[in-house]
Amino acid sequence: MYKHLYQRFLEANPAQLHFACHSHHYWPDVTREAQLQYWDDTTKYVDGKWEHIFSVKVPQAQKLISEVLNLAHPEQIVFAPNTHEFVFRLLSSLDWGNKIRVLTTDSEFYSFDRQITRLSELPQFEVVKVPTQPFDTFHERFEQAMEAADWNLVFISHVFFNSGLVSDVERLVKDAPTDCPFIIDGYHSFMAVPLNLKPIQDKVFYLGGSYKYAQGGEGCCFLYVPPSTRHRPMYTGWFAELSKLSAIGDEVGYPVDALQYAGSTMDFTAMYRLIATLEKFKDEGLTVSKIHFIVQQNQQLFLEELEKVNHPLVNRGSLLVSDLKNHGHFLTFNLPSTEATSELVKKMKTRGLYTDSRGSRLRFGFGLYHDAADIKAAVAKI
């Protein structure tokens, strides 16, 4: 139905059935023109490029993202090349001279999990990771953990990258401590799973990016910062000096808007691509809810076709999360071993079916460039 948006990628890979879009999503054709526009703007504005970017392009991106998440404060969105910058900037806002207690899960993406695991080696860091499994009791167990102790930071994904489980972040925020940052990692849900942040926009930080379902490619990540936030990250950069500062004497000053979490010089090509994609989706009437509905239909068809072939490894019995109403845009199957999973991924690739895996978990991603014929062909190649 929406293959016309992806003709360049599809024509370049005619023999490929690409079901790894949760990892490396095809880009819409409009992103090529956007990338060239960045070059053209650079030649046009030269030294005035930064003024153009921060006065025109950044507000465009902020507005489009705010519309998706239903945020009333687009100016509270700040950009960086990757989410790890924001992860460490958030952590550097805490008082490292005292005990730091972090509550999270055992299923966070590497940009956070690797960093917090490394920091847990320091004596002042105490990190508690609540297991996401069993899924049926996850929310109750996470709520109990929030109530069991005082925390300095809470970090949780909206969609967990290693299962597809959707966490009810609105529910969890209600019981969250009010005196510590509550961070939602939306990297695997932004532009895929609907989320209305407006009811909780004064309480949460939200991380997202253009690399996955926003389809702008790598290099443009963003952080929503609650309006009342007054932090002084140790890990800071000169972009934080772009707005009015509250410096007193020789003190390092910080702005009162989202730029308090800004870093330094970055390549804004990806922002151009992201803007082009989000504007194209608006023109096509592709809301997140509509995209989600289309993908859910494709996932259901995939499972129905899978039942017909009765595969010994990839079947409903090995599906990690079966509730498609509360599921990300990839299906995860837990196979007997990492070796068996890797072997199957390789075999499917030789047949022209591209997927990916994490350990023993095999993932099939679904996008707007798939139709019913693609779904049936993919199942036949497993």
C-alpha positions in Angstrom: 0.0 0.0 0.0 2.9 2.4 0.8 5.6 0.9 -1.3 5.6 4.1 -3.4 7.3 5.9 -0.6 10.4 3.6 -0.7 11.1 3.1 -4.4 14.8 3.8 -4.2 15.5 1.2 -1.5 13.2 -1.4 -3.1 14.7 -0.9 -6.5 18.2 -1.2 -5.1 17.3 -4.5 -3.4 14.9 -6.3 -5.7 15.7 -9.8 -4.4 15.6 -8.9 -0.7 12.7 -9.4 1.7 13.7 -7.0 4.4 12.2 -7.9 7.7 14.9 -6.2 9.9 13.3 -2.8 9.8 13.3 -2.6 13.6 17.1 -2.5 13.2 17.8 -0.9 9.9 14.7 0.6 8.4 14.4 1.5 4.8 14.3 5.3 4.3 11.5 7.0 2.3 12.6 8.5 -1.0 12.1 12.1 0.3 15.1 11.7 2.6 17.4 11.8 -0.4 16.2 15.2 -1.4 16.4 16.3 2.2 20.0 15.2 2.4 20.8 17.3 -0.7 18.9 20.2 0.7 21.3 20.3 3.7 24.2 20.6 1.3 22.4 23.3 -0.7 21.6 25.2 2.5 25.3 25.0 3.5 26.4 26.6 0.3 23.7 29.2 0.5 24.1 30.3 4.1 27.8 29.4 4.7 28.7 31.1 8.0 25.0 31.8 8.6 24.1 28.1 8.5 23.9 27.7 12.3 21.5 30.6 12.6 19.3 29.1 9.8 19.4 25.7 11.5 18.5 26.9 15.0 15.9 29.5 13.9 14.2 27.4 11.1 15.0 23.7 11.0 15.2 23.0 14.8 11.8 24.6 15.4 10.4 22.6 12.5 11.7 19.3 14.0 10.5 20.3 17.5 7.0 21.0 16.2 6.7 17.8 14.2 7.9 15.6 17.1 5.6 17.5 19.6 2.6 16.7 17.3 3.5 13.0 17.3 3.8 12.8 21.1 1.1 15.5 21.9 3.5 17.7 23.7 2.5 21.3 24.6 6.1 22.5 24.9 8.0 21.9 21.6 10.8 24.2 22.8 11.6 21.6 25.5 13.1 19.2 22.9 16.9 19.2 22.4 18.9 17.3 19.8 22.1 15.2 19.8 23.7 12.7 17.4 22.9 9.7 19.6 21.0 8.7 22.7 24.1 7.8 24.6 25.0 11.5 24.8 21.8 12.1 26.6 22.1 9.1 28.8 25.4 10.2 30.2 24.3 13.8 30.3 21.3 12.8 32.5 23.5 10.7 34.7 26.0 13.6 35.0 23.2 15.8 36.4 23.2 13.7 39.5 25.3 14.3 42.6 28.2 12.0 42.2 29.5 12.9 45.6 26.7 11.0 47.3 25.2 7.6 46.9 23.3 7.2 43.5 20.5 4.7 43.3 19.2 3.8 39.8 16.1 1.7 39.1 15.8 0.2 35.7 15.1 -3.2 34.0 17.2 -6.1 32.7 16.0 -5.4 29.1 17.2 -1.9 28.3 19.1 -1.1 25.1 22.9 -1.1 25.1 23.2 2.7 25.1 22.0 2.7 28.6 22.6 -0.8 29.9 26.3 -1.0 29.1 26.9 2.5 30.6 24.9 1.9 33.8 26.5 -1.6 34.2 30.0 0.0 34.0 29.0 2.7 36.5 27.7 0.1 38.9 31.3 -0.9 39.4 31.8 2.4 41.2 31.1 2.4 45.0 28.7 5.3 44.9 26.4 3.6 42.3 23.7 1.1 43.2 21.8 -0.2 40.2 18.7 -2.4 40.5 17.4 -4.1 37.3 13.9 -5.5 37.5 13.5 -8.5 35.2 10.8 -8.0 32.5 9.9 -11.7 32.7 7.5 -13.0 33.6 5.7 -10.4 31.5 2.4 -10.8 33.2 3.7 -9.5 36.5 6.2 -7.0 35.3 4.3 -3.8 36.0 3.4 -4.9 39.5 7.0 -5.8 40.3 8.4 -2.6 38.9 5.8 -0.6 41.0 6.9 -2.5 44.1 10.5 -1.7 43.4 9.8 2.0 43.0 8.0 2.0 46.4 10.6 -0.1 48.1 13.4 2.5 48.2 14.5 6.0 47.4 15.8 6.5 43.9 17.9 9.1 42.2 16.9 8.1 38.6 14.4 5.7 37.0 14.9 4.5 33.5 12.6 2.3 31.4 11.8 1.6 27.8 8.4 2.1 26.3 9.0 -0.9 24.0 11.7 -3.4 25.1 14.1 -4.1 22.2 14.6 -7.7 23.1 11.0 -8.8 23.3 8.6 -6.2 21.8 6.7 -5.9 25.1 5.1 -2.5 25.5 5.4 -1.1 29.0 2.5 1.0 30.4 4.6 4.1 31.2 1.6 6.2 32.0 0.6 3.8 34.7 4.2 3.6 36.1 4.7 7.3 36.2 1.7 7.7 38.5 3.5 5.8 41.3 7.0 7.1 40.4 9.0 9.2 42.9 8.5 12.9 42.3 11.9 14.0 43.3 14.0 12.1 40.8 14.2 12.0 36.9 11.9 9.5 35.3 13.2 8.7 31.8 11.3 6.9 29.1 13.4 5.4 26.3 11.1 5.7 23.3 13.7 4.6 20.7 11.9 1.4 19.8 8.5 3.0 19.9 8.7 6.5 18.5 6.6 6.6 15.3 5.5 3.0 15.9 3.4 2.7 19.0 1.1 5.5 19.9 1.9 7.4 23.1 0.2 10.5 24.4 2.7 12.3 26.6 0.6 15.3 27.4 -0.9 14.0 30.7 2.7 13.2 32.0 4.7 15.9 30.2 5.5 17.7 33.4 7.0 14.5 35.0 9.0 12.6 32.4 12.0 12.9 30.2 11.6 11.1 26.8 14.3 9.8 24.6 13.8 9.1 20.9 15.6 9.2 17.6 15.3 9.0 13.8 17.1 5.8 13.2 14.3 3.3 13.7 10.6 3.8 12.9 11.0 7.6 12.3 12.9 6.5 9.2 15.3 9.5 9.0 18.4 7.4 9.5 21.1 7.6 12.1 22.4 10.9 13.6 19.3 12.7 15.0 18.3 11.8 18.5 16.2 14.0 20.8 15.4 14.4 24.5 12.2 16.0 25.8 12.9 17.8 29.1 10.1 18.7 31.5 9.6 22.5 31.7 10.4 22.8 35.4 13.8 21.1 35.0 16.8 23.1 36.3 19.8 20.8 36.0 23.5 21.5 35.5 24.9 18.4 33.7 28.6 18.0 34.2 28.8 16.6 30.6 27.9 19.8 28.8 28.8 21.6 25.5 28.8 25.0 23.8 25.3 24.6 22.4 24.1 25.1 26.0 25.2 28.7 25.6 23.0 29.5 22.6 20.1 30.8 24.8 20.1 33.2 27.7 22.1 32.0 30.6 21.7 32.3 34.3 25.4 32.6 35.0 26.5 34.5 38.1 30.1 35.7 38.1 32.4 32.9 36.9 29.8 30.2 37.4 29.0 28.0 34.4 25.5 29.1 33.5 22.7 26.9 32.0 19.6 27.9 30.1 16.2 27.2 31.6 14.8 25.5 28.5 15.8 22.1 27.0 19.2 23.5 25.9 20.5 22.8 29.4 20.9 19.3 28.0 22.6 20.4 24.8 26.0 19.2 23.6 28.2 20.5 20.9 28.6 20.7 17.1 26.8 18.0 15.2 25.9 17.1 11.6 22.3 18.2 11.1 21.8 16.2 7.9 19.8 13.6 9.7 17.4 16.3 11.1 16.7 17.3 7.5 15.9 13.7 6.7 13.7 13.4 9.8 11.7 16.5 9.0 11.2 15.3 5.4 9.9 12.0 6.6 7.5 13.3 9.2 6.2 15.9 6.8 5.6 13.3 4.1 3.7 11.1 6.6 1.5 14.1 7.4 0.8 14.6 3.7 -0.1 10.9 3.4 -2.3 10.9 6.4 0.0 8.4 8.1 -0.5 9.0 11.9 1.2 6.8 14.3 -2.1 5.1 15.1 -2.6 4.3 11.4 0.9 3.0 11.0 0.5 0.9 14.0 -2.8 -0.6 12.7 -1.3 -1.5 9.4 1.7 -3.2 11.1 -0.6 -5.1 13.5 -2.5 -6.4 10.5 0.7 -7.6 8.9 1.9 -9.2 12.1 -1.4 -11.1 12.4 -1.2 -12.3 8.8 2.4 -13.4 9.5 1.3 -15.5 12.4 -1.6 -17.0 10.5 0.7 -18.0 7.6 3.2 -19.4 10.2 0.6 -21.8 11.6 0.2 -23.3 8.1 3.9 -24.3 7.7 4.3 -25.7 11.3 7.9 -24.7 11.6 9.7 -26.6 14.4 11.5 -23.5 15.8 9.6 -20.4 14.6 6.0 -20.8 15.8 3.5 -19.4 18.3 4.9 -21.6 21.0 8.3 -19.8 20.8 6.8 -16.3 20.4 7.9 -14.3 23.4 5.0 -11.8 23.6 1.7 -12.9 22.0 -0.5 -9.9 22.7 -0.4 -8.0 19.5 -2.5 -5.2 21.0 0.4 -4.4 23.3 3.4 -5.1 21.1 6.1 -3.2 19.2 6.6 -3.5 15.5 8.7 -6.7 15.6 7.9 -10.2 16.6 10.4 -12.0 18.8 10.8 -15.8 18.9 12.9 -17.4 21.6 14.8 -20.3 20.0 16.7 -23.2 21.9 20.1 -21.6 21.6 22.1 -18.7 20.3 23.8 -21.0 17.9 20.5 -22.3 16.5 19.3 -18.7 16.1 22.4 -17.5 14.3 22.3 -20.5 12.0 18.7 -19.9 11.0 19.4 -16.2 10.4 22.2 -17.2 8.0 20.0 -19.7 6.2 17.2 -17.2 5.7 19.7 -14.6 4.4 20.8 -17.1 1.7 17.2 -17.3 0.7 16.8 -13.6 0.5 15.0 -13.1 3.8 16.7 -10.6 6.1 16.0 -10.6 9.8 18.2 -10.2 12.9 18.7 -11.7 16.4 19.8 -10.9 19.9 21.3 -14.1 21.5 18.7 -16.8 21.2 15.9 -14.3 20.3 15.0 -14.1 16.6 13.3 -10.8 15.5 11.0 -10.2 12.5 10.3 -6.5 11.9 7.4 -5.1 10.0 7.1 -1.8 8.1 5.0 0.2 5.6 7.0 -1.3 2.7 5.5 -4.8 3.3 2.3 -6.0 1.8 0.5 -9.4 2.0 2.5 -10.9 -0.7 5.7 -10.0 1.1 4.4 -11.6 4.3 3.5 -14.9 2.6 6.8 -15.0 0.7 8.8 -14.4 4.0 7.1 -17.2 5.8 7.8 -19.5 2.9 11.6 -18.8 3.2 11.9 -19.5 7.0 
